[in-house]
Amino acid sequence: MVHLHGDFLGQFCARRPLGRSMSETRGGAARRRAGDTSAPAASPATGLDLHIELAGPRVRAALEAALREGVQTGRLAGGMRLPATRTLAADLGIARNTVAEAYGQLVAEGWLTARQGSGTRVAEDAAAWSAPPPAAATPSAEPRYSLRPGQPDLSAFPRAAWLAAARRAILAAPSDAFGYADPRGRPELRGALAAYLARARGAWAPADQIVICSGFTQALSLLCRVLASRGAAAVSVESYGHQHHRDVIQASGLSPRPIPVDDDGAVIDHISGSSAAVLLTPSHQFPLGMPLAPRRRAQAVQWARRAGEVVIEDDYDAEFRYDRRAIGAVQALAPEHVIYAGTASKTLAPAVRLAWVVVPRRLLPDVLSAKSLTDRHGSSLDELTLAELIASGDYDRHIRRSRLLYRRRRDRLVAALGRSMPRPEISGIAAGLHAVLRLAPGMREADVVAAAAGRGLALEGMRDYCPAGVTYPEALVVGYGTPPAHAFTTAVTRLCAVLQDRGTLAPPRGARQQGPP
Ligand SMILES: Cc1ncc(COP(=O)(O)O)c(C=O)c1O
C-alpha cells in the first residue's frame, strides 16, 4: 500500500471514514460549496467508491502507483469497473485530466482496459502472476442425502408469504421502526406472539414480558448469564439433549447437571440441589420424543416454587403433533416460575433466527439489561415481517400445511421400516420432526452411521445427544423432516437398505407392539 505522509495526507487522501456517503466526500463538499446541491451522479459508471491513498508530490505518479499496487495485490479484482474520471477526480480533489492520464498510462501497460460504453476496468488477467494459487479442490465430505434431525425441510420455507409479509410490513412501518428499539423487540411482534401463544400454546404471555431473541440459543445464553450474575452455579438438564445447549450453559459460567429421563420424561426428583434452573422439553422430549407426564409437570412446578428457582421450558417443536392433542405449555401453571421459550427454527427455518421468551417479572430487568448489552435488540425488520406473517394468518396456514406434510412423511417412514424389518422399534413419533429407531443388541450406531455415509446418507446416533458418562441405547435419531420433498423417498430407501444389509434393527420386545408414546 502506498503510504501517506506529511501535508499530503490532508491534501490528497480520498479515504473516507466508514459509514459516510458520497455526498459527504471532498467532492460532495466542493459541489455544495459551489452551490451545486444535486446528489452525486448515481449511475453505476460514475457513482463508484474507490479507496485510494496518494503519496508523494507527483499526483499522477502517485495515482498510477496506487492503482497498479491495487491490481497487483488483487485488491482491485480482474474485471472490476473503476469510477469515471470525473468521479475519482472529484473524490480525490485533483484535476480530471490527471485521472484520465493515469488511466491511459495503466491501459497502455495492460493493467486496465478501456472500452467504449463499458468504462475503465481492471484487466481480467492482470493480477494472475501475483494471485495465490487456487486451493486444491477438496471433495465434499457431506453425503448427498440427510436424515439428520434438527431442522425442518428448508425447501418448504414459505418464501412468497415471507416476502409478501416483509413488503407489507416494511411499507407500513413508521420511520421510527428503522431506529434503535426496545431490547424486548418490536411491539408489533410481541403483540402478535402474545395472542398466538395464548391461543395455540395455552401460555400466559403478556406482550410486555416477551423478549425476542436471536434463536433459543441466545435466549438460553442470556438466561444463564442472568442466573450466573445472581450467584447460581448450576442448571439441571435432561440427560438426553443437545450438546450445544450444554455448551451454552457452560459458556455462561454455569455447570449443566444431567437428570435421568424415563418413559415419563425427565425425572424431576433428580434435580440437583444446587441448580438454579432446570431446562426441560416438556411437550416433546428432545430427542427421545415422549411428553413430560402430567405428574412430572406438576412436580417441576412444585420444585421451582419450593426452591424459588425457575423451569426453562424449551417448546421447540410443539406445533408438530400428529396422533395426540396439543399439550399446553407448562408455563401456564406457574408463569412466575416457568420461563417459556419458543422458536421459529422449526416452524419456519433456522435462518430466521427469531425466538421468544416469556420472562417472569422479577427476572425481566436483568434479562433486558443482558439483552441490551449483547446486541441492543434484534433486527426490527425481521420482527415486523414475522409479526405481519402471524397477523395475516399465513404463519398458521404454513404450520397446518407443514403438519400434514410431516405427518405423511412420518407414516411413510414407519411403513417403509415396517416393510424392511418385522416390527422395528420406533418411538417418539407422535409429534415432532424426528423418530428414534432402536438398533439390535450388539449393533453399534457408529457402524450404521458410517455404512449410511458410504451410501451417501447422513445419519445421527443417540450418542450425539448424551453427555459423557450417561449410558444410552444404541439407536438412530432419524430426522424425517430434514430432506427436501424430492429427496425424501431416496433417503428413506437408503436408510432401509443400510439397516437390511446389517440386520441392525432391534427385534420387538416380547409381544409388545411399538407405537407412538
Ligand atoms: C431441542 C431444541 N431446542 C431449541 C432449538 C432451537 O434453537 P434455535 O432457536 O437457536 O435455532 C432446537 C433446534 O434444533 C432444538 O432441537
PDBQT file of the ligand as one rigid body, heavy atoms in Angstrom, charges set to zero:
ROOT
HETATM    1  C1  LIG A 601     -34.311 -29.047  21.481  1.00  0.00    +0.000 C 
HETATM    2  C2  LIG A 601     -34.190 -27.799  20.673  1.00  0.00    +0.000 A 
HETATM    3  N1  LIG A 601     -34.439 -26.633  21.253  1.00  0.00    +0.000 NA
HETATM    4  C3  LIG A 601     -34.358 -25.467  20.564  1.00  0.00    +0.000 A 
HETATM    5  C4  LIG A 601     -33.995 -25.461  19.247  1.00  0.00    +0.000 A 
HETATM    6  C5  LIG A 601     -33.948 -24.166  18.510  1.00  0.00    +0.000 C 
HETATM    7  O1  LIG A 601     -32.761 -23.475  18.625  1.00  0.00    +0.000 OA
HETATM    8  P1  LIG A 601     -32.581 -22.081  17.861  1.00  0.00    +0.000 P 
HETATM    9  O2  LIG A 601     -33.850 -21.291  18.095  1.00  0.00    +0.000 OA
HETATM   10  O3  LIG A 601     -31.391 -21.452  18.485  1.00  0.00    +0.000 OA
HETATM   11  O4  LIG A 601     -32.396 -22.385  16.414  1.00  0.00    +0.000 OA
HETATM   12  C6  LIG A 601     -33.703 -26.652  18.614  1.00  0.00    +0.000 A 
HETATM   13  C7  LIG A 601     -33.288 -26.628  17.207  1.00  0.00    +0.000 C 
HETATM   14  O5  LIG A 601     -32.749 -27.535  16.656  1.00  0.00    +0.000 OA
HETATM   15  C8  LIG A 601     -33.823 -27.853  19.333  1.00  0.00    +0.000 A 
HETATM   16  O6  LIG A 601     -33.590 -29.022  18.748  1.00  0.00    +0.000 OA
ENDROOT
TORSDOF 0
